[in-house]
Amino acid sequence: MPKTTQLRTYTVREGLLDEWVERWREEIVPLRLELGFAIGGAWVDREHSQFVWLISYDGPETFAERNALYWASPERKAMGLDPDDYLVRTEERTVESVY
């Protein structure tokens, strides 16, 4: 399968941006990396309470198949992390590099 990269923009509930970033960094990133994803960067837009990041997958499965494996994993379930507790809105765009 060709490499797939998603640009994800999350609007985070007021006052929870730093907590979201901490949980993302400490819980989500290690599992994503363990499952073969790559993180291309992450940024916060404090003025708009947004979290923006790049995630890629380049492996034998499609991005969607590997993403489903992430969500179904016992490790993900053990996090006890419901995105709806933090995120008001999510936007995912599949993008490709031109440089």
Secondary structure, 3 states (H helix, E strand, C coil): CCCEEEEEEEEECCCCHHHHHHHHHHHHHHHHHHCCEEEEEEEEEHHHCEEEEEEEECCCCCHHHHHHHHHHCHHHHHCCCCHHHCEEEEEEEEECCCC
